[in-house]
Amino acid sequence: MITAVEPVDRTAIAVRAQALGKRYRNKWALRECTFDLPAGRVAALVGANGAGKTTLMTVLAGLLDADEGSAGATGRVAFVSQEKPVYRHFSAADMLRLGAHLNVVWDEARARRWLARFEIPLDKACGKLSGGQQAQVAFALAIGSRPSVLMLDEPLANLDPLARREVTAELLSEVDETGMTVLLSTHVVAELAGVADYLLLLAHGRLLAGGDLDELLGRHVSYTGPRSDVPPALGDVVEARHTGNQSTFLVELPEGQPRPVVAGQWTERPLTLEDYVLAQLEATRKGARA
């Protein structure tokens, strides 16, 4: 039986952080982190190792208390940590029975369908499964709980390239079918191609950029042309790279103005997510941005 899913109100807020801060002794792992994540989105939480991604997700999931500000998620939350914890002596079937016992809402068929999709044996002890197979058991438990918000910390880390592609495809299918919001963290930006439609970019515990991915990328352009100290169009220079006789500028265009047309020896190309993230992080490392 197929149950119709109510259309997701994309103006509703699924996850909210307001001036969020978390400190470990005298070191701040998060500081002044503020954002609203709309419902029904697949959001990528991106940043270098140590940027604060895991801390942010753990606070959002309610497993850590914030030292400053506030955070919360709407509805049921499922969180799969980077370690993908399962009980080693439990079989996958045992883990599903545990999930049914611990969750007020439980969809056994959905959890079993995930395991069947990835050919995970139900009767084998989790300790004897590969790291990638254990990750699939953890994903099945999260999916079976029918969350409103699914948070995944480095979800693809233990998976081979084919499994990575298949898992992201299945996650997108779950989003379409259930309307849930997904927040996934990664430091490998290439994994996000065609997956995320929203971006949260962290650097040194602070939110560097956030918003709809198409809008963010659409406001930026890369220009390549003859060696120059300035780009061929007005805008804020995010990154400038120069060789002997050539310059490349990544420019944030002025908001609300028509896209400029450049001529002469300059060429323009659309920005990729990887271009955008790496340029923003590089600017931060050089101290150009707070």
C-alpha positions as CSV (number, residue, x, y, z in Angstrom):
1,M,0.0,0.0,0.0
2,I,1.4,3.4,-1.0
3,T,0.6,6.3,1.3
4,A,0.4,9.8,-0.2
5,V,2.8,12.3,1.2
6,E,1.6,15.7,2.0
7,P,3.5,18.4,0.0
8,V,6.3,19.9,2.0
9,D,6.0,23.5,3.0
10,R,9.4,24.7,1.9
11,T,8.8,28.0,3.8
12,A,8.7,26.1,7.1
13,I,11.9,25.8,9.1
14,A,13.1,22.3,9.9
15,V,16.3,23.2,11.8
16,R,17.2,26.5,13.4
17,A,20.3,27.7,15.1
18,Q,20.6,31.1,16.8
19,A,23.9,32.5,17.9
20,L,24.9,29.0,18.7
21,G,28.1,28.4,20.6
22,K,29.8,25.3,22.0
23,R,33.0,25.3,24.1
24,Y,35.4,22.5,25.1
25,R,37.2,23.8,28.1
26,N,38.8,27.1,26.8
27,K,38.4,26.3,23.1
28,W,35.3,27.3,21.1
29,A,34.3,24.6,18.7
30,L,31.3,26.7,17.5
31,R,30.7,30.4,17.8
32,E,27.9,32.7,16.7
33,C,26.4,30.1,14.4
34,T,23.0,31.3,13.1
35,F,20.9,29.8,10.3
36,D,17.5,28.5,9.3
37,L,17.3,25.3,7.3
38,P,14.0,25.1,5.3
39,A,12.0,21.9,5.4
40,G,12.3,19.3,2.7
41,R,15.9,20.3,1.7
42,V,19.0,18.2,1.3
43,A,21.6,20.4,3.0
44,A,25.3,19.8,2.9
45,L,27.3,20.8,6.0
46,V,30.8,21.4,4.5
47,G,34.1,22.4,6.1
48,A,37.6,21.2,6.6
49,N,38.4,18.7,9.3
50,G,38.1,20.4,12.7
51,A,35.7,23.1,11.4
52,G,33.0,22.1,13.9
53,K,30.7,20.0,11.7
54,T,30.3,17.1,14.1
55,T,29.9,19.4,17.1
56,L,27.2,21.3,15.3
57,M,25.3,18.2,14.4
58,T,25.6,16.7,17.8
59,V,24.2,19.9,19.4
60,L,21.4,20.0,16.8
61,A,20.5,16.4,17.6
62,G,20.2,17.2,21.3
63,L,23.1,15.0,22.3
64,L,25.2,18.0,23.5
65,D,24.1,21.2,25.3
66,A,25.1,24.5,23.8
67,D,27.1,27.0,25.9
68,E,25.6,29.9,24.0
69,G,22.5,30.6,21.9
70,S,19.9,28.0,21.0
71,A,19.2,25.3,18.5
72,G,16.3,23.0,17.6
73,A,14.7,20.8,15.0
74,T,11.1,20.4,14.1
75,G,9.6,16.9,14.5
76,R,11.4,13.6,15.0
77,V,15.2,13.6,14.5
78,A,17.5,10.7,13.6
79,F,21.2,11.1,13.9
80,V,23.8,8.7,12.5
81,S,27.2,9.6,13.8
82,Q,30.5,9.2,11.9
83,E,31.2,5.9,13.8
84,K,27.9,4.3,12.6
85,P,27.5,2.6,15.9
86,V,25.9,-0.9,16.0
87,Y,26.0,-3.6,18.7
88,R,28.7,-6.1,17.5
89,H,27.0,-9.2,18.9
90,F,23.6,-8.2,17.5
91,S,22.5,-9.3,14.1
92,A,20.9,-6.8,11.7
93,A,17.5,-8.4,12.5
94,D,18.3,-7.8,16.2
95,M,19.1,-4.2,15.5
96,L,15.8,-3.7,13.8
97,R,14.0,-5.3,16.7
98,L,15.8,-2.8,19.0
99,G,14.8,0.0,16.7
100,A,11.2,-1.0,16.9
101,H,11.4,-1.1,20.7
102,L,13.1,2.3,21.1
103,N,11.2,4.3,18.6
104,V,7.6,5.6,19.1
105,V,7.3,5.6,15.3
106,W,8.8,2.7,13.5
107,D,8.5,1.5,9.9
108,E,9.8,-2.1,9.8
109,A,9.1,-2.5,6.0
110,R,11.1,0.6,5.2
111,A,14.1,-0.4,7.3
112,R,14.1,-4.0,5.8
113,R,13.8,-2.6,2.3
114,W,16.9,-0.5,2.8
115,L,18.9,-3.6,4.0
116,A,17.6,-5.7,1.2
117,R,18.5,-3.0,-1.3
118,F,22.1,-3.3,-0.2
119,E,22.1,-7.1,0.3
120,I,22.8,-7.0,4.1
121,P,22.3,-10.4,5.7
122,L,19.8,-10.2,8.5
123,D,21.2,-13.1,10.5
124,K,24.9,-12.2,10.6
125,A,26.4,-10.5,13.7
126,C,27.2,-6.9,13.0
127,G,30.7,-7.4,14.3
128,K,31.3,-9.8,11.4
129,L,30.0,-7.3,8.8
130,S,32.3,-5.0,6.9
131,G,32.5,-1.3,7.8
132,G,30.3,-0.4,4.9
133,Q,27.7,-3.1,5.8
134,Q,27.6,-1.8,9.4
135,A,27.0,1.7,8.0
136,Q,24.0,0.3,6.0
137,V,22.5,-1.2,9.2
138,A,22.8,2.2,10.9
139,F,21.2,3.9,7.9
140,A,18.3,1.4,8.0
141,L,17.7,2.1,11.7
142,A,17.6,5.8,11.0
143,I,15.3,5.4,8.0
144,G,13.0,3.1,9.9
145,S,12.4,5.7,12.6
146,R,10.6,7.8,9.9
147,P,12.4,11.0,11.0
148,S,11.3,14.5,10.0
149,V,15.0,15.5,10.0
150,L,17.8,13.0,9.2
151,M,21.3,14.1,10.2
152,L,24.2,12.1,8.8
153,D,27.8,12.8,9.9
154,E,30.2,11.8,7.1
155,P,27.7,9.2,5.8
156,L,29.8,8.0,2.9
157,A,33.1,7.6,4.7
158,N,33.1,3.7,5.0
159,L,31.5,3.0,1.6
160,D,33.1,2.1,-1.8
161,P,32.5,4.4,-4.7
162,L,29.6,2.4,-6.2
163,A,27.9,2.1,-2.8
164,R,28.4,5.9,-2.3
165,R,26.5,6.6,-5.5
166,E,23.7,4.1,-4.6
167,V,23.3,5.4,-1.0
168,T,23.0,9.0,-2.2
169,A,20.4,7.9,-4.8
170,E,18.4,6.1,-2.1
171,L,18.5,9.0,0.2
172,L,17.1,11.3,-2.5
173,S,14.4,8.8,-3.1
174,E,13.5,8.8,0.6
175,V,13.4,12.6,0.6
176,D,11.0,12.5,-2.4
177,E,8.8,9.8,-0.8
178,T,8.7,11.1,2.8
179,G,9.4,14.8,2.6
180,M,12.0,14.6,5.3
181,T,14.8,17.1,5.6
182,V,18.4,15.8,5.4
183,L,21.5,17.4,6.8
184,L,24.7,15.6,5.9
185,S,28.2,16.6,6.7
186,T,31.3,16.0,4.6
187,H,34.7,17.5,3.9
188,V,34.8,15.8,0.4
189,V,32.9,18.3,-1.7
190,A,32.9,16.2,-4.8
191,E,30.5,13.8,-3.1
192,L,27.8,16.4,-3.2
193,A,27.4,16.8,-6.9
194,G,23.7,16.4,-7.8
195,V,22.8,15.6,-4.1
196,A,22.5,18.7,-2.0
197,D,20.3,21.7,-2.8
198,Y,21.3,23.8,0.3
199,L,24.7,24.7,1.7
200,L,26.0,25.4,5.2
201,L,29.8,26.2,5.0
202,L,31.7,26.1,8.3
203,A,35.2,27.4,9.0
204,H,36.9,27.6,12.4
205,G,33.6,27.0,14.1
206,R,31.8,29.8,12.4
207,L,29.2,29.8,9.6
208,L,31.0,31.2,6.6
209,A,28.1,31.0,4.1
210,G,24.7,29.4,3.9
211,G,21.7,29.3,1.6
212,D,20.1,27.8,-1.4
213,L,22.8,26.3,-3.5
214,D,21.6,27.5,-6.9
215,E,21.3,31.0,-5.6
216,L,24.7,31.0,-4.0
217,L,26.4,29.7,-7.2
218,G,24.3,32.0,-9.4
219,R,25.6,35.1,-7.6
220,H,29.2,34.1,-8.4
221,V,31.2,33.8,-11.6
222,S,34.7,32.9,-12.7
223,Y,36.5,35.1,-15.2
224,T,39.7,34.2,-16.9
225,G,41.7,36.5,-19.1
226,P,44.9,38.5,-19.5
227,R,47.0,39.4,-16.5
228,S,45.2,42.1,-14.6
229,D,44.9,43.6,-11.1
230,V,41.1,43.8,-11.3
231,P,38.3,41.7,-12.8
232,P,36.5,42.7,-15.9
233,A,33.2,43.3,-14.1
234,L,32.1,44.9,-10.8
235,G,31.7,42.7,-7.7
236,D,33.5,41.5,-4.6
237,V,36.6,39.5,-5.4
238,V,36.5,36.2,-3.5
239,E,39.6,34.8,-5.0
240,A,42.3,36.0,-7.5
241,R,44.9,33.8,-9.1
242,H,47.6,34.9,-11.4
243,T,50.2,33.2,-13.6
244,G,52.7,34.9,-15.8
245,N,50.3,36.3,-18.3
246,Q,46.9,35.2,-17.1
247,S,44.5,36.1,-14.3
248,T,41.5,34.2,-12.9
249,F,39.0,36.0,-10.7
250,L,36.1,34.5,-8.6
251,V,33.7,37.4,-8.2
252,E,30.5,37.7,-6.2
253,L,28.2,39.8,-8.3
254,P,26.3,42.8,-6.9
255,E,22.8,41.7,-5.7
256,G,19.8,42.8,-7.7
257,Q,21.8,43.9,-10.8
258,P,21.7,42.2,-14.2
259,R,24.5,39.8,-14.9
260,P,27.3,41.7,-16.7
261,V,28.5,40.8,-20.2
262,V,32.3,40.7,-20.6
263,A,34.0,41.0,-23.9
264,G,37.5,41.0,-25.4
265,Q,39.9,38.4,-24.2
266,W,38.0,37.5,-21.0
267,T,36.0,34.3,-20.8
268,E,33.3,33.5,-18.2
269,R,32.3,30.2,-16.8
270,P,29.7,29.1,-14.3
271,L,30.9,28.2,-10.8
272,T,30.9,24.7,-9.5
273,L,30.2,23.9,-5.8
274,E,33.8,22.7,-5.4
275,D,35.1,26.0,-6.8
276,Y,33.0,28.0,-4.5
277,V,33.8,26.0,-1.3
278,L,37.5,25.9,-1.9
279,A,37.7,29.6,-2.7
280,Q,35.8,30.5,0.4
281,L,38.0,28.3,2.6
282,E,41.1,29.6,1.0
283,A,40.1,33.2,1.6
284,T,39.5,32.3,5.3
285,R,42.8,30.6,5.6
286,K,44.5,33.7,4.3
287,G,42.7,35.9,6.7
288,A,40.6,37.7,4.1
289,R,37.4,36.6,5.7
290,A,36.4,36.2,9.4
